[in-house]
Amino acid sequence: MPSAPVPGDHTVVVDLGYGDAGKGAVVDRLCRTGEFTAVVRFNGGAQAAHNVVTEDGRHHTFAQFGSGTLRGVPSHLSRFCCVDPAALAAEADHLRSLGVPDPYALLSADRRALLTTPYHAAANRLRERARGTARHGSCGMGVGETAAYALAHPQDAPTVGDCASRPRLLRLLRLLRDRLADELGPLPAPPVEDCVEVFTAFARAVTLTGEDHLARLARRGPLVLEGAQGVLLDEWRGFHPYTTWSTTTFANAEALLAEAGRPDSALRLGVVRTYTTRHGPGPLVTENAELPPLLPEPHNGHGRWQGAFRIGHFDAVAHAYAVEVCGGVDALAVTHLDAVTRCRSLRICRAYGVDGTLVERLAPGPPQDLVHQAELTGRLLRAAPALWDTPGRAPGDWVAALGGLLGAPVLLTSSGPARQELRDLRSTGKSKYVSGKGSPLSV
């Protein structure tokens, strides 16, 4: 095992697809080296589902705790997270059953982070149900509702810091419940007083931090910054409206490191599977109904709110778009390499046919232009695979092919839930690669 797995002080882990590419396993593998002092969550909330299976067979689906927790690595929930104390309590209980004696002792949370409550979740589900056949594929956990309420009522949106003040928390939760009920009707959610008990217990158990905490963490040693969801679901760069209310690119992580006085100090690690998946509705150009029986998913399935778990061949066009809108990646983690030997029909799509035109590249639109993103979504829903590559059947053939298509070296590979290999890039130096460019751009 290399003593220094990555060049640079910190590592940011981002999914270059629609989520579920294996970020949890990647973060867990990095934390096994003993080089990282903390895992920082920089977006999303309790809807994350990062599966980790240890060598001794323990399995946990990480939602809010960082995916290094089973290795004893502390977690920090940054100001960009939406924190759900009730869901955290359930997750902590499961971690205790797996041998983590005091999960909360490993957890800190920024006081500025927004709180997700049962009222947000209830409103989320009511809205999604009202969409009928036009559902967006929400997880039903209330994260988007949390963000929307904070935008509409910035002075009244409850935060982690409010959990330390019972009177203020009571007032804010009652106001939140009443506003949502006035808009949507009665909310199927517990009484405010019950929520307050859970939330204040969370504040007593977890270390609540100020804006200088991350700088102190960064001074102690290298950090892993763990993203949630995937770039193709990004609130601004994803395929609207089938997106998340969260920035899933490297942007939040880089903002946090800049605030900590460590700008441009991280290796940008993009995660992809050897095949492309997504939960619920929205574009999946390479979807193939013959693949799910050949590629069973023990930790992914039909979700009541998200909908079906869908599988397609590797979509190089969409993943290259993700690399481009991220501003490039330094390295890749390629997961599920065992699939290429178990499913010999897997291929790589290099171009689409859309309205009679061959499309090899999805051109990014202006920043925060949701009209452009919706038009792009419409085109993708009419697209079909047009050009294919079929690498050799050895996992190494796929590693070389995906690294070449996405223009970055492969740092980590994964074959199965608990088998990851880590490569040492120290000899190559740190360079930033942009999809479609033949040579690295120095950082």
C-alpha positions in Angstrom: 0.0 0.0 0.0 1.5 3.4 -0.9 2.4 5.7 1.9 1.1 8.8 0.0 -1.7 7.8 -2.4 -2.2 11.1 -4.1 -0.1 14.1 -5.1 -1.4 17.2 -3.3 -2.7 17.8 0.2 -6.3 16.9 -0.2 -8.6 14.8 -2.4 -12.1 15.7 -3.7 -14.2 12.8 -4.7 -17.0 13.5 -7.3 -19.3 11.2 -9.2 -19.2 11.9 -13.0 -22.5 10.2 -13.6 -26.0 10.2 -12.2 -24.8 9.0 -8.8 -24.3 5.4 -7.5 -20.9 5.1 -9.1 -19.1 4.0 -5.9 -18.0 7.1 -4.1 -18.4 5.5 -0.7 -16.1 2.6 -1.6 -13.6 5.0 -3.0 -13.6 7.2 0.1 -13.4 4.1 2.3 -10.4 2.9 0.3 -8.6 6.2 0.6 -9.2 6.3 4.3 -7.7 2.8 4.7 -4.3 4.3 3.9 -4.2 6.2 7.2 -3.1 9.3 5.4 -6.3 11.3 5.8 -7.4 13.1 9.0 -11.1 13.7 8.2 -13.8 13.3 5.6 -15.7 16.5 4.7 -19.2 16.3 3.2 -19.7 19.2 0.8 -23.2 18.9 -0.6 -26.5 17.0 -0.3 -28.1 15.6 2.7 -29.7 12.4 4.0 -30.6 11.3 0.5 -27.0 10.1 -0.1 -26.6 6.4 -0.3 -22.8 5.5 -0.3 -22.4 1.8 0.1 -19.3 0.4 1.9 -18.5 -3.2 2.4 -15.5 -4.0 4.5 -13.1 -6.9 4.1 -14.8 -8.7 7.0 -18.2 -8.3 5.4 -19.7 -5.4 7.3 -22.0 -3.3 5.1 -23.3 0.2 5.7 -25.0 2.7 3.5 -23.6 6.1 4.4 -26.1 9.0 4.1 -24.6 11.8 6.2 -21.6 10.3 8.1 -18.5 10.3 5.9 -17.6 7.0 4.3 -14.4 6.7 6.3 -16.3 6.2 9.6 -15.8 2.5 9.7 -12.0 3.2 9.6 -12.3 5.6 12.5 -11.9 8.7 10.4 -13.9 11.7 11.7 -16.6 13.4 9.5 -17.5 17.0 9.1 -20.8 18.3 7.7 -20.0 21.5 6.0 -22.2 24.6 5.5 -23.2 23.3 2.1 -24.9 20.2 3.6 -28.6 19.8 4.6 -28.5 18.1 8.0 -31.3 15.7 9.1 -30.8 15.0 12.8 -33.5 12.3 12.9 -31.9 10.4 10.0 -28.5 10.9 11.6 -29.8 9.1 14.8 -30.9 6.1 12.8 -27.6 6.0 10.9 -25.6 6.2 14.2 -27.6 3.3 15.6 -26.6 1.1 12.6 -22.9 2.2 12.9 -22.9 1.2 16.5 -24.2 -2.3 15.5 -21.2 -2.6 13.2 -18.7 -1.9 16.0 -18.4 1.9 16.0 -18.8 2.6 19.7 -19.6 6.3 19.6 -20.4 7.6 16.1 -21.3 11.1 17.2 -17.8 11.5 18.7 -16.5 11.3 15.2 -18.9 13.9 13.8 -18.9 17.7 13.6 -21.3 20.0 11.8 -21.1 23.6 10.7 -23.6 25.8 12.6 -24.6 27.4 9.3 -25.7 24.2 7.6 -29.5 24.0 6.9 -31.7 21.7 8.9 -33.9 19.2 7.0 -37.0 18.4 9.0 -40.0 16.0 8.8 -42.0 19.0 7.4 -39.6 19.4 4.5 -39.8 15.7 3.8 -43.6 15.7 3.9 -43.9 18.6 1.6 -41.4 17.0 -0.8 -43.5 13.9 -1.0 -46.8 15.8 -1.5 -45.3 17.8 -4.4 -43.8 14.7 -6.0 -47.1 12.8 -5.7 -48.9 15.8 -7.3 -46.7 15.6 -10.4 -48.2 12.2 -11.3 -46.5 10.8 -14.4 -44.3 13.8 -14.6 -42.3 13.0 -11.4 -38.7 14.2 -11.2 -37.5 11.2 -9.4 -37.0 12.8 -6.0 -35.6 10.7 -3.1 -38.5 12.0 -0.9 -36.1 13.0 1.9 -36.9 16.8 1.8 -33.5 18.0 0.7 -34.7 20.1 -2.2 -37.6 21.4 -0.1 -35.0 22.5 2.5 -33.1 24.5 -0.1 -36.2 26.0 -1.6 -37.5 27.1 1.8 -34.2 28.7 2.6 -34.2 30.7 -0.7 -37.8 31.9 0.0 -37.3 32.6 3.7 -33.6 33.1 4.3 -34.1 34.7 7.8 -36.4 31.9 9.0 -34.8 28.8 7.6 -33.6 26.6 10.6 -29.9 25.8 10.8 -27.8 23.4 12.8 -26.8 26.2 15.2 -30.5 26.8 16.0 -30.6 23.3 17.6 -28.7 24.7 20.6 -31.5 27.1 21.4 -34.8 25.4 22.2 -37.0 28.6 22.2 -35.7 29.7 18.8 -35.9 26.2 17.3 -39.6 25.9 18.5 -40.5 29.2 16.8 -38.7 28.4 13.6 -40.2 24.9 13.3 -43.7 26.1 14.0 -43.4 28.8 11.4 -42.0 26.3 8.9 -44.8 23.8 9.5 -47.5 26.4 9.3 -46.2 28.0 6.1 -45.9 24.6 4.3 -49.3 23.5 5.6 -51.0 26.7 4.4 -49.6 26.0 0.9 -50.0 22.2 0.7 -52.6 21.2 3.3 -52.0 19.1 6.4 -48.6 17.6 6.6 -48.2 14.0 7.7 -45.4 14.7 10.2 -44.8 14.5 14.0 -45.6 17.3 16.4 -43.1 20.1 16.6 -42.3 19.4 20.2 -41.2 15.8 19.3 -38.9 17.2 16.6 -37.4 19.7 19.0 -36.5 16.8 21.4 -34.6 15.0 18.7 -32.9 18.1 17.3 -31.7 19.4 20.7 -30.4 15.9 21.6 -28.4 16.0 18.3 -26.9 19.4 19.3 -25.8 18.0 22.7 -24.2 14.9 21.1 -22.4 16.4 18.1 -19.6 19.0 17.9 -21.1 22.2 16.4 -18.5 24.4 14.7 -17.9 27.8 13.4 -16.5 29.0 10.1 -12.9 28.6 11.2 -13.2 24.8 11.9 -12.3 23.7 8.4 -9.1 25.7 8.4 -8.1 23.9 11.6 -9.0 20.5 10.1 -6.9 21.3 7.0 -3.9 22.2 9.1 -4.0 18.8 10.9 -3.5 16.9 7.7 -4.9 15.8 4.3 -8.7 15.8 4.0 -11.0 13.7 1.8 -13.9 15.9 0.5 -16.8 13.6 -0.3 -19.5 14.6 -2.8 -23.1 13.3 -3.0 -25.2 12.5 -6.1 -23.5 13.0 -9.5 -22.5 15.7 -11.9 -25.2 14.8 -14.3 -27.7 15.6 -11.6 -26.2 19.0 -10.8 -28.7 21.7 -10.0 -27.2 23.9 -12.8 -25.3 21.5 -15.1 -27.5 18.5 -14.9 -30.4 17.6 -17.2 -33.2 19.8 -15.9 -35.7 19.1 -14.4 -34.4 15.6 -13.5 -31.8 17.1 -11.1 -31.0 17.7 -7.5 -31.1 21.0 -5.5 -27.4 20.7 -4.9 -24.1 21.6 -6.5 -22.5 18.2 -7.3 -19.4 19.4 -9.1 -16.1 20.3 -7.4 -17.2 23.9 -6.8 -18.4 23.6 -3.2 -15.3 21.7 -2.2 -13.0 24.2 -3.8 -14.9 27.1 -2.1 -14.4 25.4 1.3 -10.7 24.9 0.7 -10.3 28.5 -0.4 -12.1 29.6 2.8 -9.7 27.4 4.7 -6.7 29.1 3.1 -5.9 26.1 0.9 -7.0 27.0 -2.6 -5.9 24.7 -5.5 -4.5 22.2 -3.0 -6.6 19.2 -3.8 -6.5 16.4 -6.3 -9.8 16.2 -8.2 -10.9 12.6 -8.4 -13.8 11.6 -10.7 -15.6 8.3 -10.2 -17.2 6.3 -12.9 -18.6 2.8 -13.3 -17.9 0.5 -16.2 -21.6 0.9 -17.1 -23.9 3.9 -16.6 -26.8 3.9 -14.2 -29.4 6.2 -12.8 -32.3 6.1 -10.4 -35.7 7.2 -11.6 -36.9 9.2 -14.6 -34.7 11.3 -16.9 -32.3 10.7 -19.8 -30.3 7.5 -19.9 -29.4 7.2 -23.6 -27.6 3.9 -23.4 -30.3 2.1 -21.3 -30.7 -1.5 -22.2 -33.4 -3.8 -20.7 -31.2 -6.9 -21.2 -28.5 -5.6 -18.7 -30.2 -5.6 -15.3 -30.5 -9.4 -15.0 -26.9 -9.7 -16.0 -25.7 -7.1 -13.5 -27.7 -7.6 -10.2 -27.5 -4.7 -7.7 -27.6 -6.0 -4.1 -27.5 -2.4 -2.8 -29.7 -0.6 -5.3 -33.2 -1.2 -6.3 -36.6 0.4 -7.0 -37.2 3.4 -4.7 -40.7 4.4 -3.7 -40.0 8.0 -4.6 -37.1 7.7 -7.0 -38.5 4.9 -9.1 -36.6 2.2 -10.9 -32.9 1.6 -10.8 -31.9 1.7 -14.5 -28.8 0.3 -16.3 -27.1 1.1 -19.6 -23.9 0.7 -21.4 -21.0 3.1 -20.6 -22.0 6.5 -21.9 -18.8 8.2 -22.9 -20.6 11.3 -24.3 -22.4 12.0 -21.0 -19.4 11.3 -18.8 -17.2 13.5 -21.0 -19.7 16.3 -20.6 -19.5 15.9 -16.8 -15.7 16.2 -17.0 -16.0 19.3 -19.1 -18.6 21.1 -16.9 -16.5 20.3 -13.9 -13.5 22.1 -15.4 -11.5 18.9 -15.7 -10.3 16.1 -13.4 -6.9 15.1 -12.2 -7.6 11.4 -12.0 -10.3 8.8 -12.2 -11.6 6.0 -10.0 -13.1 3.2 -12.2 -15.4 0.9 -10.2 -17.3 -2.3 -11.0 -14.5 -3.7 -13.2 -15.8 -7.2 -12.4 -18.9 -6.4 -14.5 -16.8 -6.6 -17.8 -16.0 -10.2 -17.2 -19.5 -11.1 -15.8 -21.4 -9.4 -18.6 -19.5 -9.9 -21.9 -22.0 -7.8 -23.9 -21.0 -4.5 -22.2 -19.9 -1.8 -24.6 -19.0 1.9 -24.7 -21.2 4.4 -26.5 -19.1 7.2 -28.2 -21.8 9.1 -30.1 -25.5 9.6 -30.2 -27.9 10.0 -33.1 -30.3 12.9 -32.3 -32.8 14.1 -34.9 -30.8 12.7 -37.7 -27.5 14.3 -36.5 -24.4 12.5 -35.1 -23.5 14.0 -31.7 -20.1 13.2 -30.2 -20.0 16.0 -27.7 -22.6 17.8 -25.5 -21.7 21.5 -25.5 -22.1 23.1 -22.1 -24.4 26.1 -22.0 -24.1 29.4 -20.1 -23.8 29.0 -16.3 -27.1 28.7 -14.5 -29.1 28.6 -17.7 -31.9 26.2 -16.9 -33.7 26.9 -20.2 -30.6 25.6 -22.1 -30.4 22.6 -19.7 -34.1 21.7 -20.3 -33.6 21.9 -24.1 -30.6 19.6 -23.7 -32.7 17.2 -21.7 -35.3 17.2 -24.5 -32.6 16.3 -27.1 -31.2 13.5 -24.9 -34.7 12.0 -24.5 -34.8 11.7 -28.3 -31.3 10.4 -28.6 -30.1 6.8 -29.4 -26.6 5.3 -29.3 -24.9 5.6 -32.7 -21.2 4.7 -32.4 -19.9 1.9 -30.2 -16.5 0.8 -28.8 -15.9 -2.7 -27.5 -12.7 -2.9 -25.4 -11.0 -6.2 -24.8 -12.5 -8.4 -22.1 -9.7 -7.9 -19.6 -10.3 -5.3 -16.9 -7.1 -3.5 -17.9 -8.5 -3.0 -21.4 -11.4 -1.1 -19.9 -9.2 0.9 -17.6 -7.1 2.1 -20.5 -10.2 2.8 -22.7 -12.0 4.9 -20.1 -8.9 6.8 -19.1 -8.3 7.6 -22.7 -11.9 8.6 -23.4 -12.1 10.9 -20.4 -8.5 12.2 -20.7 -7.2 11.3 -17.2 -5.1 8.7 -15.5 -6.8 6.0 -13.4 -5.8 6.3 -9.7 -8.1 3.7 -8.2 -9.9 0.6 -9.6 -12.6 -1.5 -7.9 -13.7 -5.0 -8.6 -16.6 -6.0 -6.4 -17.8 -4.3 -3.2 -14.6 -4.8 -1.1 -11.8 -5.0 -3.6 -10.1 -1.8 -4.5 -6.6 -1.2 -5.8 -4.9 2.1 -5.4 -2.2 3.4 -7.8 0.5 5.9 -6.8 0.6 8.9 -9.1 3.5 10.6 -7.3 5.9 9.9 -10.1 3.7 11.6 -12.7 3.1 14.9 -10.8 -0.3 16.6 -10.5 -1.8 17.7 -13.7 -5.4 18.7 -14.6 -6.9 16.8 -17.6 -9.8 18.1 -19.6 -11.9 15.7 -21.7 -11.1 15.9 -25.4 -7.7 17.4 -24.9 -4.7 15.3 -25.7 -2.2 16.8 -23.3 -2.3 17.7 -19.6 -2.7 21.3 -18.5 -0.4 22.1 -15.6 -2.0 23.4 -12.5 
